[in-house]
Amino acid sequence: MAKSKKITPGLWSEEEIELLKRLFPSGREKEIVEQTGRTLAAVRQRAYTIGIKTTKSRSWSEEELKLLKKL
């Protein structure tokens, strides 16, 4: 899917909010990033701000586990 252009940086359109509400709970963050052109951090922050939680649990990646073992 093609990225949509943001008209006003920082402000989220109603369409983007609806997309976030529909896709974020199932862990489809990257799809939101692709469709909105926003960063992953921006998507996660907006979801947190409006109280949307994901229902998908995330496991540690191999790289994250290696980093943790070094600590």
MDTraj code that builds the backbone (N, CA, C; nanometers):
import mdtraj as md
import numpy as np

residues = "MET ALA LYS SER LYS LYS ILE THR PRO GLY LEU TRP SER GLU GLU GLU ILE GLU LEU LEU LYS ARG LEU PHE PRO SER GLY ARG GLU LYS GLU ILE VAL GLU GLN THR GLY ARG THR LEU ALA ALA VAL ARG GLN ARG ALA TYR THR ILE GLY ILE LYS THR THR LYS SER ARG SER TRP SER GLU GLU GLU LEU LYS LEU LEU LYS LYS LEU".split()
xyz = np.array([
    [0.0832, -0.1180, 0.0000],
    [0.0000, 0.0000, 0.0000],
    [0.0878, 0.1246, 0.0000],
    [0.0417, 0.2240, -0.0673],
    [0.1174, 0.3487, -0.0758],
    [0.0987, 0.4313, 0.0503],
    [0.2032, 0.5044, 0.0835],
    [0.1956, 0.5922, 0.2000],
    [0.1073, 0.7116, 0.1676],
    [0.0281, 0.7513, 0.2660],
    [-0.0481, 0.8739, 0.2480],
    [0.0353, 0.9886, 0.3026],
    [0.0180, 1.1054, 0.2455],
    [0.0942, 1.2208, 0.2920],
    [0.0208, 1.2885, 0.4054],
    [0.0974, 1.3236, 0.5079],
    [0.0381, 1.3962, 0.6196],
    [0.0234, 1.5418, 0.5795],
    [-0.0911, 1.5973, 0.6074],
    [-0.1138, 1.7383, 0.5759],
    [-0.0527, 1.8265, 0.6839],
    [-0.0775, 1.7922, 0.8089],
    [-0.0256, 1.8703, 0.9200],
    [0.0527, 1.7790, 1.0127],
    [0.1850, 1.7958, 1.0184],
    [0.2649, 1.7105, 1.1066],
    [0.2157, 1.7205, 1.2507],
    [0.2066, 1.6060, 1.3161],
    [0.1671, 1.6041, 1.4559],
    [0.0190, 1.5848, 1.4780],
    [-0.0639, 1.6375, 1.3908],
    [-0.2081, 1.6217, 1.4061],
    [-0.2540, 1.4961, 1.3321],
    [-0.3405, 1.4218, 1.3960],
    [-0.3921, 1.2994, 1.3373],
    [-0.5330, 1.3245, 1.2820],
    [-0.5577, 1.2778, 1.1616],
    [-0.6907, 1.2913, 1.1018],
    [-0.7841, 1.1869, 1.1637],
    [-0.9130, 1.2073, 1.1446],
    [-1.0115, 1.1107, 1.1943],
    [-0.9906, 0.9742, 1.1283],
    [-0.9530, 0.9747, 1.0004],
    [-0.9276, 0.8495, 0.9288],
    [-0.8102, 0.7747, 0.9901],
    [-0.7044, 0.8477, 1.0259],
    [-0.5874, 0.7847, 1.0876],
    [-0.6211, 0.7275, 1.2250],
    [-0.7009, 0.7991, 1.3012],
    [-0.7423, 0.7515, 1.4335],
    [-0.8256, 0.6240, 1.4200],
    [-0.9165, 0.6215, 1.3240],
    [-0.9982, 0.5023, 1.3015],
    [-0.9117, 0.3835, 1.2606],
    [-0.8121, 0.4090, 1.1747],
    [-0.7194, 0.3043, 1.1341],
    [-0.6431, 0.2516, 1.2558],
    [-0.5974, 0.3418, 1.3395],
    [-0.5257, 0.3055, 1.4617],
    [-0.6141, 0.2196, 1.5528],
    [-0.7363, 0.2601, 1.5725],
    [-0.8295, 0.1860, 1.6577],
    [-0.8598, 0.0472, 1.6020],
    [-0.8623, 0.0355, 1.4708],
    [-0.8941, -0.0913, 1.4065],
    [-0.7754, -0.1880, 1.4039],
    [-0.6548, -0.1367, 1.3769],
    [-0.5401, -0.2251, 1.3558],
    [-0.4477, -0.2419, 1.4757],
    [-0.4353, -0.1411, 1.5598],
    [-0.3372, -0.1471, 1.6685],
    [-0.3628, -0.2600, 1.7685],
    [-0.4873, -0.2831, 1.8110],
    [-0.5085, -0.3891, 1.9104],
    [-0.4612, -0.5269, 1.8661],
    [-0.4607, -0.5533, 1.7385],
    [-0.4166, -0.6845, 1.6895],
    [-0.2684, -0.6867, 1.6547],
    [-0.1968, -0.5808, 1.6914],
    [-0.0515, -0.5790, 1.6725],
    [-0.0066, -0.5460, 1.5309],
    [-0.0885, -0.4758, 1.4550],
    [-0.0555, -0.4454, 1.3151],
    [0.0022, -0.3047, 1.3017],
    [0.0996, -0.2733, 1.3887],
    [0.1616, -0.1409, 1.3921],
    [0.2302, -0.1040, 1.2617],
    [0.3023, -0.1996, 1.2043],
    [0.3764, -0.1712, 1.0809],
    [0.2831, -0.1360, 0.9658],
    [0.1669, -0.1953, 0.9653],
    [0.0674, -0.1639, 0.8623],
    [0.0188, -0.0195, 0.8784],
    [0.0017, 0.0234, 1.0028],
    [-0.0386, 0.1621, 1.0293],
    [0.0709, 0.2572, 0.9835],
    [0.1960, 0.2220, 1.0127],
    [0.3111, 0.3031, 0.9701],
    [0.3110, 0.3184, 0.8181],
    [0.2918, 0.2084, 0.7474],
    [0.2929, 0.2109, 0.6010],
    [0.1792, 0.2952, 0.5437],
    [0.0621, 0.2861, 0.6041],
    [-0.0537, 0.3566, 0.5494],
    [-0.0571, 0.5049, 0.5854],
    [0.0032, 0.5413, 0.6984],
    [-0.0026, 0.6811, 0.7411],
    [0.1246, 0.7587, 0.7116],
    [0.2366, 0.6884, 0.6927],
    [0.3644, 0.7568, 0.6725],
    [0.4236, 0.8096, 0.8020],
    [0.3692, 0.7673, 0.9140],
    [0.4194, 0.8101, 1.0445],
    [0.5236, 0.7107, 1.0953],
    [0.6019, 0.7520, 1.1922],
    [0.7016, 0.6621, 1.2486],
    [0.6339, 0.5628, 1.3427],
    [0.7034, 0.4530, 1.3690],
    [0.6522, 0.3535, 1.4623],
    [0.6360, 0.4151, 1.6007],
    [0.7302, 0.4983, 1.6404],
    [0.7218, 0.5652, 1.7706],
    [0.5979, 0.6542, 1.7780],
    [0.5669, 0.7250, 1.6708],
    [0.4496, 0.8131, 1.6681],
    [0.3202, 0.7315, 1.6793],
    [0.3167, 0.6186, 1.6117],
    [0.1990, 0.5322, 1.6159],
    [0.1786, 0.4791, 1.7574],
    [0.2859, 0.4296, 1.8176],
    [0.2756, 0.3760, 1.9538],
    [0.2381, 0.4839, 2.0542],
    [0.2957, 0.6018, 2.0396],
    [0.2664, 0.7113, 2.1316],
    [0.1200, 0.7539, 2.1213],
    [0.0692, 0.7637, 1.9998],
    [-0.0700, 0.8052, 1.9820],
    [-0.1652, 0.7009, 2.0399],
    [-0.1337, 0.5732, 2.0194],
    [-0.2165, 0.4666, 2.0759],
    [-0.2163, 0.4758, 2.2283],
    [-0.1007, 0.4982, 2.2860],
    [-0.0899, 0.5117, 2.4307],
    [-0.1697, 0.6328, 2.4796],
    [-0.1568, 0.7442, 2.4090],
    [-0.2230, 0.8686, 2.4474],
    [-0.3751, 0.8553, 2.4502],
    [-0.4300, 0.7836, 2.3538],
    [-0.5762, 0.7699, 2.3497],
    [-0.6247, 0.6405, 2.4160],
    [-0.5329, 0.5664, 2.4763],
    [-0.5707, 0.4507, 2.5578],
    [-0.5970, 0.3213, 2.4839],
    [-0.5360, 0.3051, 2.3673],
    [-0.5532, 0.1801, 2.2931],
    [-0.4405, 0.0859, 2.3327],
    [-0.4773, -0.0354, 2.3690],
    [-0.3777, -0.1356, 2.4060],
    [-0.3805, -0.2488, 2.3058],
    [-0.2661, -0.3117, 2.2890],
    [-0.2578, -0.4245, 2.1986],
    [-0.2965, -0.5526, 2.2718],
    [-0.3603, -0.6419, 2.2018],
    [-0.3971, -0.7708, 2.2602],
    [-0.2939, -0.8765, 2.2264],
    [-0.2003, -0.8420, 2.1414],
    [-0.0968, -0.9351, 2.0976],
    [0.0225, -0.9228, 2.1909],
    [0.0697, -1.0350, 2.2414],
    [0.1900, -1.0315, 2.3238],
    [0.3113, -1.0427, 2.2321],
    [0.4175, -0.9765, 2.2719],
    [0.5371, -0.9745, 2.1883],
    [0.6499, -1.0438, 2.2612],
    [0.7162, -1.1340, 2.1936],
    [0.8312, -1.2043, 2.2503],
    [0.9578, -1.1256, 2.2225],
    [1.0588, -1.1487, 2.3043],
    [1.1889, -1.0857, 2.2829],
    [1.2516, -1.1443, 2.1571],
    [1.3148, -1.0600, 2.0766],
    [1.3861, -1.1076, 1.9578],
    [1.5198, -1.1662, 2.0028],
    [1.5826, -1.2407, 1.9150],
    [1.7141, -1.2988, 1.9467],
    [1.8159, -1.1893, 1.9784],
    [1.8113, -1.0799, 1.9027],
    [1.9032, -0.9679, 1.9259],
    [1.8800, -0.9054, 2.0633],
    [1.7536, -0.8888, 2.1004],
    [1.7219, -0.8315, 2.2313],
    [1.7689, -0.9227, 2.3440],
    [1.7518, -1.0541, 2.3263],
    [1.7966, -1.1488, 2.4282],
    [1.9479, -1.1443, 2.4446],
    [2.0190, -1.1372, 2.3331],
    [2.1662, -1.1283, 2.3395],
    [2.2097, -1.0017, 2.4130],
    [2.1444, -0.8920, 2.3833],
    [2.1761, -0.7647, 2.4491],
    [2.1495, -0.7736, 2.5996],
    [2.0396, -0.8331, 2.6373],
    [2.0059, -0.8482, 2.7779],
    [2.1062, -0.9355, 2.8521],
    [2.1542, -1.0397, 2.7856],
    [2.2522, -1.1282, 2.8481],
    [2.3847, -1.0569, 2.8730],
    [2.4169, -0.9590, 2.7898],
    [2.5403, -0.8831, 2.8070],
    [2.5348, -0.7926, 2.9284],
    [2.4147, -0.7519, 2.9678],
    [2.3988, -0.6598, 3.0811],
    [2.4218, -0.7262, 3.2094],
])
top = md.Topology()
chain = top.add_chain()
for i, resn in enumerate(residues, 1):
    res = top.add_residue(resn, chain, resSeq=i)
    for name in ("N", "CA", "C"):
        top.add_atom(name, md.element.get_by_symbol(name[0]), res)
traj = md.Trajectory(xyz[None], top)
